[in-house]
Amino acid sequence: MPDLVETLRRCDKWLDRYEAQGRAVGEENTKAGLIEPILDALDWDIHDLDEVHREYRRLPSDNPVDYALLLLRTPRLIVEAKGIGEHLDDPKWANQTIAYATAAGVKWVALTNGADWRIYNVHAPVPLEQKLFRSIKIREDPDAAVAVLRFIGKENMRDNRIEEMWKAYFVDQQVHETLRHLFRGGEPAKELVSAVRHRTNNLTLKDIRTSLTRVRATFEFPAVNDAAIALPGADPAAPRANAAEQANALGGSQGVADVRPEPAAGYRHVSSWEQ
C-alpha cells in the first residue's frame, strides 16, 4: 500500500507540473492523477468493485456519483469528484451530493477537486454549512491534509473513529456557541450575572454587569484523549496519536481542541513538504 505522505508529495508535484504548463486538466484526469492515488494510499482497494465502486448508482434510474467506498458491500462514504479548477465553494456541489447520500442512507460525503477536500456529515441535524466537518487544501497545509484524509481511511471508517471525532467536534461547537452567547458584547446574559453574583461577595449587580461588558473571553476545548486516528498500515501494537496531536496537526480553526470566536492571527500551523 502506498504511503499517504509520499502520495501527497507526488500529488503536489503533479499539480506543480500541470500548473506550470498551463494545461487544462479535466475531471477524468483529476481522478486518475490525484483522487484515486489518495484513495489507494488510504487503503481502499481501487481495483475491487466491492470496495471502490465507480459511477455508483443506488438505483438504475439514478444519476451516478463518482465513487462509493464500501465495507461489506455497504456504501460508507460517497466521493464526488470535480476537475482541477472547479471551485468547491459553489453550494450546488455539496447540495447535490448530500441529497444523493441522504437518499442512499450514506452518512459521510467527500467533495474534492483533487487539491481541495471537504468532508461532510450528511446526517448531522444542522444546516448544510454546519454539516462540513473538515476542509483542507493539500498544497496550503500538508500536515492538515494528512490528518484530515486519514479520517476517511478504510480502517478508520470501519472502526467508526471518524464518528468519535465528529461527536467531540459537534458537542464542542454547541457548547462554544452557548458560551459566545453568554459572553457576547453589550448587556450580559441574566443567568451569567446571577452566577457571578452567587459566587462573589460585596459586589452589586450593577458592578457585575458593568464588569462583564468589559470581558473579552476566549474558549479552548481540550481534545478527547481516547479519540484516535490510526495510520493505515501502522503497527497495531504501537500507540496511536491522541486527539490533541491530531488537532494540533489540523490547526486551530479545524481541530476540536481550539474553538474560538475569531481565529487568532498566526495560529494556523503551516509546514511544507520540504521539511
Backbone as CSV, one residue per row, in Angstrom:
resi,resn,N_x,N_y,N_z,CA_x,CA_y,CA_z,C_x,C_y,C_z
1,MET,0.835,-1.197,0.000,0.000,0.000,0.000,0.872,1.250,0.000
2,PRO,0.602,2.207,-0.878,1.418,3.426,-0.921,1.307,4.214,0.374
3,ASP,2.371,4.933,0.699,2.381,5.789,1.880,1.616,7.076,1.572
4,LEU,0.764,7.504,2.488,-0.064,8.680,2.239,0.771,9.940,2.081
5,VAL,1.748,10.129,2.957,2.570,11.341,2.875,3.302,11.399,1.541
6,GLU,3.881,10.279,1.123,4.591,10.247,-0.154,3.629,10.460,-1.319
7,THR,2.436,9.904,-1.209,1.439,10.096,-2.263,1.065,11.567,-2.395
8,LEU,0.894,12.251,-1.268,0.548,13.668,-1.332,1.710,14.501,-1.879
9,ARG,2.928,14.077,-1.611,4.077,14.770,-2.226,4.029,14.652,-3.739
10,ARG,3.710,13.451,-4.214,3.609,13.254,-5.658,2.459,14.073,-6.250
11,CYS,1.347,14.146,-5.524,0.223,14.965,-5.980,0.627,16.433,-6.078
12,ASP,1.405,16.890,-5.117,1.873,18.269,-5.113,2.743,18.545,-6.344
13,LYS,3.628,17.625,-6.646,4.478,17.777,-7.839,3.641,17.710,-9.114
14,TRP,2.653,16.843,-9.123,1.746,16.710,-10.263,1.054,18.043,-10.532
15,LEU,0.569,18.667,-9.472,-0.102,19.956,-9.605,0.863,21.039,-10.081
16,ASP,2.076,21.027,-9.534,3.096,21.989,-9.968,3.342,21.888,-11.465
17,ARG,3.503,20.670,-11.927,3.845,20.453,-13.329,2.742,20.954,-14.258
18,TYR,1.520,20.608,-13.970,0.441,20.985,-14.869,0.090,22.462,-14.766
19,GLU,0.269,23.049,-13.590,0.039,24.483,-13.462,1.111,25.266,-14.219
20,ALA,2.354,24.794,-14.131,3.449,25.471,-14.827,3.257,25.413,-16.341
21,GLN,2.694,24.313,-16.819,2.474,24.153,-18.253,1.195,24.834,-18.724
22,GLY,0.378,25.225,-17.778,-0.878,25.867,-18.138,-1.846,24.948,-18.852
23,ARG,-1.732,23.658,-18.608,-2.578,22.692,-19.301,-3.909,22.509,-18.584
24,ALA,-4.954,22.345,-19.384,-6.268,22.062,-18.802,-6.286,20.613,-18.316
25,VAL,-6.849,20.415,-17.141,-6.953,19.076,-16.556,-8.424,18.813,-16.265
26,GLY,-9.012,17.896,-16.982,-10.425,17.603,-16.795,-10.665,16.692,-15.608
27,GLU,-11.933,16.367,-15.409,-12.314,15.567,-14.252,-11.709,14.172,-14.284
28,GLU,-11.713,13.520,-15.438,-11.203,12.153,-15.511,-9.714,12.090,-15.203
29,ASN,-8.946,13.064,-15.709,-7.518,13.092,-15.396,-7.272,13.439,-13.939
30,THR,-8.145,14.281,-13.366,-8.035,14.593,-11.944,-8.248,13.337,-11.106
31,LYS,-9.227,12.537,-11.474,-9.477,11.287,-10.759,-8.258,10.372,-10.837
32,ALA,-7.739,10.207,-12.056,-6.631,9.272,-12.246,-5.339,9.759,-11.608
33,GLY,-5.069,11.069,-11.694,-3.797,11.590,-11.225,-3.747,11.962,-9.768
34,LEU,-4.899,12.284,-9.180,-4.906,12.781,-7.811,-5.809,11.976,-6.877
35,ILE,-7.040,11.781,-7.265,-8.017,11.233,-6.323,-7.806,9.749,-6.074
36,GLU,-7.673,8.975,-7.121,-7.518,7.532,-6.923,-6.199,7.161,-6.236
37,PRO,-5.084,7.832,-6.529,-3.869,7.534,-5.749,-4.057,7.805,-4.252
38,ILE,-4.814,8.838,-3.910,-5.051,9.134,-2.486,-5.932,8.062,-1.869
39,LEU,-6.983,7.655,-2.561,-7.832,6.577,-2.041,-7.022,5.302,-1.841
40,ASP,-6.137,5.019,-2.779,-5.273,3.838,-2.673,-4.385,3.933,-1.434
41,ALA,-3.831,5.122,-1.189,-2.952,5.311,-0.030,-3.728,5.260,1.284
42,LEU,-5.037,5.428,1.208,-5.884,5.318,2.401,-6.395,3.894,2.587
43,ASP,-5.810,2.974,1.845,-6.070,1.542,1.994,-7.378,1.080,1.360
44,TRP,-7.990,1.923,0.515,-9.140,1.470,-0.255,-8.632,0.773,-1.517
45,ASP,-9.121,-0.416,-1.771,-8.663,-1.197,-2.921,-9.375,-0.696,-4.173
46,ILE,-8.701,0.153,-4.921,-9.321,0.781,-6.085,-9.548,-0.209,-7.226
47,HIS,-9.039,-1.434,-7.077,-9.245,-2.457,-8.113,-10.363,-3.430,-7.747
48,ASP,-10.975,-3.232,-6.607,-12.030,-4.129,-6.138,-13.373,-3.398,-6.216
49,LEU,-14.253,-3.838,-7.105,-15.544,-3.179,-7.286,-16.437,-3.290,-6.066
50,ASP,-16.172,-4.265,-5.212,-16.954,-4.404,-3.986,-16.460,-3.472,-2.892
51,GLU,-15.409,-2.726,-3.194,-14.858,-1.798,-2.206,-14.824,-0.368,-2.728
52,VAL,-14.440,-0.191,-3.963,-14.441,1.126,-4.607,-15.282,1.010,-5.876
53,HIS,-16.482,1.507,-5.814,-17.422,1.390,-6.920,-17.486,2.720,-7.652
54,ARG,-16.971,2.756,-8.876,-17.007,3.966,-9.692,-18.388,4.122,-10.329
55,GLU,-18.772,5.385,-10.533,-20.068,5.676,-11.164,-21.186,4.907,-10.458
56,TYR,-21.240,5.062,-9.160,-22.178,4.305,-8.331,-23.599,4.842,-8.476
57,ARG,-24.537,3.926,-8.620,-25.964,4.260,-8.658,-26.670,3.410,-7.605
58,ARG,-27.422,4.055,-6.747,-28.223,3.306,-5.785,-29.333,2.562,-6.508
59,LEU,-29.964,3.254,-7.468,-30.988,2.659,-8.314,-30.590,2.845,-9.771
60,PRO,-30.995,1.959,-10.656,-30.616,2.091,-12.071,-31.017,3.431,-12.680
61,SER,-32.075,4.044,-12.161,-32.556,5.313,-12.713,-31.815,6.524,-12.161
62,ASP,-30.972,6.341,-11.137,-30.269,7.456,-10.511,-29.153,7.993,-11.394
63,ASN,-28.862,9.288,-11.244,-27.613,9.808,-11.790,-26.468,9.278,-10.938
64,PRO,-25.350,8.884,-11.549,-24.275,8.277,-10.749,-23.483,9.307,-9.965
65,VAL,-22.898,8.857,-8.863,-21.870,9.621,-8.166,-20.528,8.996,-8.526
66,ASP,-19.460,9.764,-8.375,-18.178,9.296,-8.895,-17.666,8.042,-8.200
67,TYR,-17.771,8.011,-6.872,-17.279,6.844,-6.131,-18.190,6.574,-4.938
68,ALA,-18.402,5.304,-4.677,-18.919,4.864,-3.391,-17.866,3.949,-2.793
69,LEU,-17.449,4.244,-1.571,-16.496,3.389,-0.865,-17.299,2.486,0.050
70,LEU,-17.107,1.176,-0.109,-17.965,0.207,0.554,-17.193,-0.658,1.538
71,LEU,-17.867,-1.010,2.619,-17.381,-2.005,3.555,-18.457,-3.069,3.669
72,LEU,-18.074,-4.331,3.504,-19.035,-5.434,3.469,-20.133,-5.147,2.449
73,ARG,-19.727,-4.563,1.321,-20.605,-4.248,0.194,-21.678,-3.212,0.530
74,THR,-21.458,-2.478,1.601,-22.373,-1.415,2.005,-21.675,-0.070,1.862
75,PRO,-22.253,0.888,1.119,-21.597,2.197,0.961,-21.443,2.913,2.298
76,ARG,-20.216,3.333,2.592,-19.954,4.064,3.822,-19.552,5.521,3.552
77,LEU,-19.060,5.783,2.348,-18.601,7.126,2.011,-18.825,7.359,0.520
78,ILE,-19.458,8.476,0.191,-19.628,8.911,-1.192,-18.543,9.939,-1.493
79,VAL,-17.844,9.773,-2.610,-16.838,10.744,-3.047,-17.287,11.338,-4.374
80,GLU,-17.482,12.636,-4.387,-17.858,13.333,-5.607,-16.656,14.131,-6.093
81,ALA,-16.265,13.889,-7.329,-15.051,14.488,-7.884,-15.383,15.621,-8.844
82,LYS,-14.560,16.641,-8.801,-14.615,17.732,-9.768,-13.216,17.913,-10.350
83,GLY,-13.161,18.528,-11.510,-11.864,18.747,-12.128,-11.084,19.851,-11.445
84,ILE,-9.757,19.807,-11.625,-8.917,20.897,-11.120,-9.437,22.220,-11.667
85,GLY,-9.543,23.195,-10.804,-10.052,24.496,-11.225,-11.515,24.702,-10.888
86,GLU,-12.233,23.604,-10.625,-13.620,23.737,-10.188,-13.631,24.226,-8.735
87,HIS,-14.438,25.216,-8.447,-14.485,25.793,-7.111,-15.512,25.055,-6.264
88,LEU,-15.066,24.498,-5.160,-15.949,23.738,-4.292,-16.849,24.639,-3.459
89,ASP,-16.601,25.958,-3.500,-17.428,26.881,-2.726,-18.861,26.950,-3.245
90,ASP,-19.066,26.589,-4.493,-20.419,26.624,-5.046,-21.282,25.627,-4.287
91,PRO,-22.302,26.092,-3.569,-23.075,25.173,-2.723,-23.822,24.096,-3.491
92,LYS,-23.986,24.257,-4.793,-24.745,23.246,-5.532,-24.042,21.892,-5.522
93,TRP,-22.682,21.903,-5.484,-21.975,20.618,-5.489,-22.261,19.857,-4.202
94,ALA,-22.147,20.539,-3.077,-22.412,19.880,-1.802,-23.880,19.491,-1.684
95,ASN,-24.776,20.372,-2.123,-26.206,20.077,-2.042,-26.565,18.822,-2.821
96,GLN,-26.043,18.711,-4.032,-26.359,17.559,-4.874,-25.850,16.267,-4.245
97,THR,-24.611,16.300,-3.794,-24.007,15.079,-3.262,-24.641,14.672,-1.944
98,ILE,-24.913,15.650,-1.083,-25.540,15.347,0.198,-26.957,14.825,-0.010
99,ALA,-27.673,15.390,-0.978,-29.026,14.907,-1.265,-28.983,13.452,-1.721
100,TYR,-28.009,13.127,-2.558,-27.900,11.741,-3.026,-27.544,10.814,-1.859
101,ALA,-26.578,11.218,-1.047,-26.157,10.383,0.074,-27.305,10.190,1.067
102,THR,-28.104,11.228,1.260,-29.253,11.112,2.157,-30.222,10.053,1.648
103,ALA,-30.517,10.103,0.360,-31.431,9.118,-0.222,-30.848,7.708,-0.154
104,ALA,-29.527,7.613,-0.265,-28.868,6.302,-0.249,-28.587,5.804,1.165
105,GLY,-28.847,6.643,2.178,-28.581,6.242,3.551,-27.113,6.220,3.910
106,VAL,-26.302,7.008,3.202,-24.858,7.072,3.448,-24.564,8.314,4.283
107,LYS,-23.832,8.139,5.372,-23.662,9.238,6.330,-22.572,10.223,5.946
108,TRP,-21.526,9.757,5.254,-20.366,10.612,5.024,-20.169,10.878,3.537
109,VAL,-19.773,12.114,3.241,-19.529,12.553,1.864,-18.201,13.290,1.815
110,ALA,-17.433,13.013,0.778,-16.227,13.795,0.497,-16.395,14.454,-0.870
111,LEU,-16.202,15.756,-0.909,-16.255,16.527,-2.144,-14.841,17.016,-2.426
112,THR,-14.343,16.755,-3.632,-12.944,17.096,-3.902,-12.709,17.441,-5.367
113,ASN,-11.755,18.334,-5.602,-11.243,18.566,-6.949,-9.799,18.075,-7.052
114,GLY,-9.433,17.183,-6.161,-8.085,16.622,-6.145,-7.132,17.386,-5.254
115,ALA,-7.194,18.704,-5.317,-6.316,19.539,-4.492,-6.978,19.941,-3.183
116,ASP,-8.294,20.149,-3.216,-9.064,20.523,-2.033,-10.023,19.381,-1.701
117,TRP,-10.173,19.131,-0.399,-11.080,18.087,0.066,-11.997,18.652,1.137
118,ARG,-13.277,18.296,1.065,-14.256,18.687,2.083,-15.030,17.442,2.502
119,ILE,-15.138,17.251,3.807,-15.825,16.079,4.352,-17.069,16.550,5.094
120,TYR,-18.205,15.955,4.753,-19.487,16.342,5.333,-20.114,15.173,6.078
121,ASN,-20.770,15.501,7.186,-21.610,14.549,7.896,-23.039,14.765,7.417
122,VAL,-23.498,13.889,6.556,-24.785,14.068,5.893,-25.939,14.078,6.881
123,HIS,-25.871,13.242,7.908,-26.989,13.057,8.829,-26.982,14.028,10.004
124,ALA,-26.022,14.918,10.072,-25.991,15.878,11.183,-27.243,16.758,11.135
125,PRO,-27.938,16.934,12.272,-29.199,17.692,12.294,-28.965,19.198,12.324
126,VAL,-28.249,19.692,11.344,-27.878,21.103,11.289,-27.977,21.568,9.841
127,PRO,-27.981,22.891,9.585,-27.993,23.389,8.208,-26.772,22.920,7.425
128,LEU,-26.858,23.019,6.109,-25.820,22.499,5.224,-24.424,22.963,5.604
129,GLU,-24.268,24.277,5.843,-22.926,24.795,6.096,-22.319,24.222,7.365
130,GLN,-23.166,23.772,8.307,-22.655,23.190,9.543,-22.419,21.685,9.445
131,LYS,-22.814,21.089,8.338,-22.527,19.674,8.114,-21.066,19.469,7.709
132,LEU,-20.404,20.547,7.305,-18.997,20.455,6.914,-18.145,20.160,8.144
133,PHE,-17.486,18.999,8.123,-16.681,18.555,9.266,-15.238,19.013,9.135
134,ARG,-14.654,18.820,7.977,-13.273,19.239,7.738,-13.127,19.741,6.306
135,SER,-12.279,20.739,6.128,-11.969,21.275,4.811,-10.476,21.546,4.750
136,ILE,-9.801,20.957,3.776,-8.346,21.144,3.682,-7.929,21.381,2.227
137,LYS,-6.793,22.050,2.097,-6.154,22.263,0.808,-4.782,21.606,0.885
138,ILE,-4.563,20.614,0.063,-3.336,19.823,0.125,-2.098,20.695,0.031
139,ARG,-2.118,21.677,-0.835,-0.909,22.450,-1.096,-0.659,23.514,-0.034
140,GLU,-1.704,23.982,0.621,-1.524,25.047,1.606,-1.101,24.511,2.957
141,ASP,-1.583,23.336,3.329,-1.283,22.806,4.663,-1.142,21.285,4.585
142,PRO,0.043,20.795,4.230,0.241,19.350,4.073,-0.037,18.565,5.343
143,ASP,0.360,19.098,6.502,0.121,18.382,7.755,-1.373,18.171,7.986
144,ALA,-2.150,19.224,7.757,-3.593,19.107,7.913,-4.174,18.128,6.908
145,ALA,-3.644,18.141,5.692,-4.138,17.222,4.667,-3.959,15.776,5.093
146,VAL,-2.791,15.450,5.622,-2.538,14.085,6.078,-3.502,13.706,7.184
147,ALA,-3.654,14.576,8.177,-4.512,14.271,9.322,-5.969,14.126,8.910
148,VAL,-6.457,15.034,8.074,-7.861,15.007,7.679,-8.162,13.813,6.789
149,LEU,-7.312,13.554,5.818,-7.588,12.453,4.906,-7.571,11.106,5.613
150,ARG,-6.788,10.997,6.672,-6.803,9.743,7.427,-8.164,9.473,8.067
151,PHE,-8.951,10.521,8.283,-10.295,10.299,8.816,-11.092,9.360,7.925
152,ILE,-10.866,9.437,6.609,-11.656,8.637,5.682,-10.885,7.423,5.167
153,GLY,-9.786,7.071,5.839,-9.102,5.820,5.529,-10.001,4.628,5.844
154,LYS,-9.760,3.514,5.183,-10.644,2.362,5.335,-10.706,1.880,6.785
155,GLU,-9.555,1.796,7.449,-9.546,1.291,8.823,-10.334,2.201,9.750
156,ASN,-10.161,3.501,9.586,-10.862,4.436,10.461,-12.362,4.466,10.178
157,MET,-12.742,4.309,8.918,-14.164,4.227,8.598,-14.764,2.930,9.145
158,ARG,-14.015,1.854,9.045,-14.513,0.567,9.543,-14.700,0.600,11.058
159,ASP,-13.764,1.247,11.757,-13.823,1.285,13.223,-14.602,2.486,13.763
160,ASN,-15.176,3.281,12.854,-16.010,4.427,13.239,-15.255,5.468,14.057
161,ARG,-13.953,5.591,13.862,-13.214,6.615,14.604,-13.618,8.024,14.162
162,ILE,-14.018,8.142,12.908,-14.488,9.447,12.449,-15.718,9.884,13.243
163,GLU,-16.523,8.910,13.685,-17.700,9.236,14.496,-17.283,9.803,15.848
164,GLU,-16.227,9.249,16.430,-15.725,9.751,17.707,-15.295,11.205,17.584
165,MET,-14.550,11.493,16.523,-14.056,12.851,16.334,-15.202,13.807,16.039
166,TRP,-16.177,13.347,15.244,-17.320,14.200,14.939,-18.096,14.533,16.210
167,LYS,-18.332,13.537,17.060,-19.109,13.781,18.275,-18.445,14.840,19.136
168,ALA,-17.126,14.718,19.343,-16.413,15.713,20.142,-16.509,17.087,19.491
169,TYR,-16.319,17.117,18.179,-16.384,18.381,17.432,-17.776,19.006,17.546
170,PHE,-18.819,18.197,17.348,-20.182,18.704,17.337,-20.583,19.228,18.714
171,VAL,-20.276,18.466,19.763,-20.619,18.899,21.117,-19.878,20.187,21.466
172,ASP,-18.584,20.236,21.127,-17.805,21.428,21.441,-18.339,22.654,20.698
173,GLN,-18.789,22.457,19.469,-19.349,23.584,18.714,-20.604,24.126,19.390
174,GLN,-21.466,23.223,19.876,-22.694,23.671,20.529,-22.387,24.401,21.842
175,VAL,-21.466,23.837,22.624,-21.098,24.484,23.892,-20.432,25.827,23.619
176,HIS,-19.583,25.851,22.602,-18.886,27.086,22.265,-19.869,28.187,21.874
177,GLU,-20.873,27.836,21.091,-21.849,28.833,20.676,-22.635,29.361,21.879
178,THR,-22.931,28.479,22.825,-23.631,28.908,24.031,-22.766,29.861,24.851
179,LEU,-21.477,29.533,24.976,-20.578,30.411,25.719,-20.435,31.762,25.036
180,ARG,-20.374,31.748,23.717,-20.307,33.020,22.985,-21.544,33.863,23.271
181,HIS,-22.672,33.213,23.320,-23.913,33.939,23.595,-23.878,34.551,24.999
182,LEU,-23.398,33.785,25.968,-23.351,34.276,27.340,-22.413,35.469,27.478
183,PHE,-21.302,35.445,26.727,-20.287,36.485,26.869,-20.308,37.482,25.713
184,ARG,-21.411,37.526,24.971,-21.464,38.447,23.850,-21.386,39.892,24.347
185,GLY,-20.999,40.790,23.461,-20.888,42.193,23.833,-22.238,42.798,24.170
186,GLY,-22.217,43.895,24.871,-23.454,44.550,25.255,-23.955,44.031,26.588
187,GLU,-25.261,44.005,26.747,-25.868,43.583,28.001,-25.582,42.110,28.253
188,PRO,-24.918,41.757,29.367,-24.602,40.353,29.649,-25.851,39.550,29.958
189,ALA,-25.785,38.253,29.705,-26.912,37.361,29.964,-27.262,37.368,31.456
190,LYS,-28.552,37.345,31.755,-29.006,37.408,33.146,-28.482,36.233,33.961
191,GLU,-28.490,35.022,33.334,-28.034,33.853,34.084,-26.550,33.932,34.401
192,LEU,-25.782,34.608,33.560,-24.360,34.780,33.833,-24.163,35.761,34.984
193,VAL,-24.906,36.844,34.965,-24.826,37.828,36.052,-25.194,37.164,37.373
194,SER,-26.250,36.363,37.355,-26.689,35.693,38.582,-25.643,34.717,39.098
195,ALA,-25.003,33.990,38.162,-23.993,33.012,38.573,-22.800,33.705,39.220
196,VAL,-22.372,34.827,38.651,-21.248,35.568,39.227,-21.641,36.147,40.580
197,ARG,-22.841,36.672,40.654,-23.300,37.263,41.927,-23.353,36.196,43.029
198,HIS,-23.742,35.007,42.683,-23.848,33.927,43.656,-22.488,33.531,44.206
199,ARG,-21.437,33.769,43.429,-20.098,33.307,43.824,-19.181,34.432,44.289
200,THR,-19.710,35.614,44.441,-18.884,36.740,44.890,-19.519,37.401,46.102
201,ASN,-18.698,38.165,46.785,-19.163,38.920,47.951,-18.943,40.414,47.712
202,ASN,-19.839,41.209,48.261,-19.676,42.667,48.286,-19.657,43.294,46.888
203,LEU,-20.303,42.637,45.917,-20.427,43.228,44.585,-21.903,43.398,44.274
204,THR,-22.241,44.564,43.750,-23.630,44.797,43.363,-23.873,44.215,41.968
205,LEU,-25.141,44.019,41.663,-25.485,43.532,40.317,-25.023,44.515,39.248
206,LYS,-25.091,45.794,39.540,-24.629,46.790,38.576,-23.135,46.658,38.324
207,ASP,-22.358,46.472,39.432,-20.907,46.294,39.275,-20.597,45.077,38.396
208,ILE,-21.316,43.996,38.634,-21.068,42.763,37.882,-21.417,42.961,36.407
209,ARG,-22.566,43.571,36.145,-22.951,43.800,34.745,-21.916,44.666,34.033
210,THR,-21.487,45.732,34.696,-20.501,46.628,34.080,-19.198,45.897,33.803
211,SER,-18.780,45.072,34.753,-17.546,44.319,34.567,-17.670,43.341,33.398
212,LEU,-18.814,42.653,33.335,-18.988,41.652,32.275,-19.044,42.276,30.888
213,THR,-19.445,43.518,30.776,-19.430,44.170,29.461,-18.010,44.411,28.983
214,ARG,-17.044,44.378,29.927,-15.642,44.584,29.547,-14.926,43.270,29.218
215,VAL,-15.591,42.144,29.438,-14.944,40.838,29.242,-14.703,40.580,27.755
216,ARG,-13.526,40.079,27.457,-13.213,39.574,26.118,-12.760,38.130,26.307
217,ALA,-13.687,37.214,26.195,-13.422,35.815,26.567,-12.988,34.993,25.357
218,THR,-12.022,34.095,25.606,-11.575,33.118,24.615,-11.718,31.735,25.225
219,PHE,-12.262,30.796,24.466,-12.512,29.463,24.989,-11.732,28.431,24.181
220,GLU,-11.027,27.565,24.881,-10.293,26.485,24.242,-10.781,25.166,24.812
221,PHE,-11.010,24.205,23.930,-11.566,22.923,24.326,-10.497,21.845,24.205
222,PRO,-10.061,21.263,25.313,-9.104,20.155,25.217,-9.715,19.005,24.426
223,ALA,-8.876,18.346,23.618,-9.364,17.224,22.823,-9.631,16.023,23.716
224,VAL,-10.514,15.155,23.239,-10.814,13.914,23.955,-9.633,12.968,23.794
225,ASN,-8.996,12.590,24.897,-7.763,11.816,24.818,-7.947,10.444,24.190
226,ASP,-9.126,9.842,24.360,-9.331,8.498,23.851,-9.603,8.461,22.358
227,ALA,-9.992,9.596,21.775,-10.263,9.607,20.338,-8.947,9.565,19.588
228,ALA,-8.823,8.655,18.643,-7.557,8.489,17.926,-7.821,8.147,16.484
229,ILE,-6.879,8.504,15.662,-6.956,8.189,14.242,-5.756,7.324,13.887
230,ALA,-6.042,6.147,13.358,-4.977,5.208,13.029,-4.345,5.555,11.694
231,LEU,-3.093,5.248,11.557,-2.411,5.385,10.296,-2.546,4.072,9.541
232,PRO,-3.030,4.111,8.282,-3.121,2.878,7.520,-1.773,2.179,7.450
233,GLY,-1.759,0.894,7.774,-0.526,0.122,7.697,0.345,0.223,8.926
234,ALA,-0.083,0.992,9.921,0.751,1.163,11.118,0.698,-0.086,11.971
235,ASP,1.715,-0.251,12.812,1.775,-1.368,13.741,0.635,-1.235,14.733
236,PRO,-0.309,-2.187,14.774,-1.448,-2.049,15.683,-1.052,-2.041,17.145
237,ALA,0.156,-2.550,17.471,0.603,-2.553,18.863,1.177,-1.208,19.276
238,ALA,1.502,-0.371,18.280,2.103,0.924,18.593,1.020,1.882,19.059
239,PRO,1.333,2.766,20.026,0.317,3.719,20.492,-0.062,4.683,19.384
240,ARG,-1.351,4.970,19.272,-1.818,5.905,18.267,-1.677,7.331,18.773
241,ALA,-1.578,8.273,17.821,-1.569,9.688,18.204,-2.903,10.021,18.835
242,ASN,-2.868,10.760,19.944,-4.142,11.099,20.565,-4.798,12.270,19.851
243,ALA,-6.020,12.567,20.261,-6.798,13.572,19.547,-6.165,14.945,19.633
244,ALA,-5.478,15.237,20.738,-4.826,16.545,20.860,-3.767,16.706,19.787
245,GLU,-2.988,15.644,19.538,-1.974,15.714,18.496,-2.622,15.881,17.127
246,GLN,-3.734,15.161,16.915,-4.446,15.322,15.658,-4.918,16.764,15.497
247,ALA,-5.469,17.322,16.572,-5.989,18.676,16.480,-4.872,19.663,16.212
248,ASN,-3.705,19.455,16.827,-2.576,20.347,16.575,-2.167,20.289,15.119
249,ALA,-2.179,19.083,14.553,-1.818,18.943,13.141,-2.839,19.633,12.253
250,LEU,-4.095,19.629,12.688,-5.146,20.221,11.871,-5.126,21.735,11.898
251,GLY,-4.571,22.341,12.929,-4.595,23.789,13.035,-5.781,24.246,13.851
252,GLY,-5.691,25.459,14.389,-6.688,25.921,15.334,-8.096,25.958,14.798
253,SER,-8.304,26.451,13.588,-9.665,26.623,13.119,-10.300,25.313,12.715
254,GLN,-9.512,24.238,12.569,-10.059,22.979,12.122,-10.190,21.972,13.238
255,GLY,-9.303,21.991,14.221,-9.288,20.941,15.227,-10.286,21.174,16.331
256,VAL,-10.700,20.086,16.967,-11.647,20.216,18.060,-10.991,20.796,19.298
257,ALA,-9.671,20.847,19.345,-9.001,21.306,20.557,-9.082,22.814,20.728
258,ASP,-9.329,23.551,19.636,-9.309,25.003,19.747,-10.488,25.566,18.975
259,VAL,-11.449,26.102,19.684,-12.621,26.678,19.055,-12.766,28.091,19.570
260,ARG,-12.597,29.068,18.704,-12.564,30.455,19.145,-13.567,31.282,18.369
261,PRO,-14.078,32.360,18.988,-14.969,33.243,18.242,-14.312,33.801,16.992
262,GLU,-13.061,34.198,17.097,-12.297,34.683,15.952,-10.941,33.991,15.974
263,PRO,-10.501,33.376,14.846,-9.205,32.709,14.845,-8.089,33.695,15.173
264,ALA,-7.205,33.263,16.043,-6.082,34.119,16.409,-5.104,34.224,15.247
265,ALA,-4.590,35.416,15.019,-3.648,35.611,13.920,-2.419,34.751,14.131
266,GLY,-2.026,34.067,13.065,-0.818,33.254,13.129,-0.988,31.934,13.827
267,TYR,-2.225,31.578,14.211,-2.397,30.349,14.981,-2.298,29.115,14.104
268,ARG,-2.749,29.217,12.863,-2.798,28.051,11.984,-1.392,27.513,11.737
269,HIS,-1.223,26.195,11.893,0.069,25.563,11.711,0.291,25.274,10.238
270,VAL,1.382,25.752,9.695,1.674,25.547,8.282,3.083,24.992,8.156
271,SER,3.239,24.013,7.292,4.574,23.487,7.022,4.677,23.223,5.535
272,SER,5.816,22.762,5.077,5.988,22.466,3.653,6.470,21.049,3.479
273,TRP,6.303,20.536,2.287,6.744,19.165,2.015,8.254,19.004,2.180
274,GLU,9.002,20.119,2.056,10.462,20.015,2.116,10.970,19.821,3.526
275,GLN,10.128,20.083,4.522,10.601,19.967,5.913,10.836,18.528,6.294
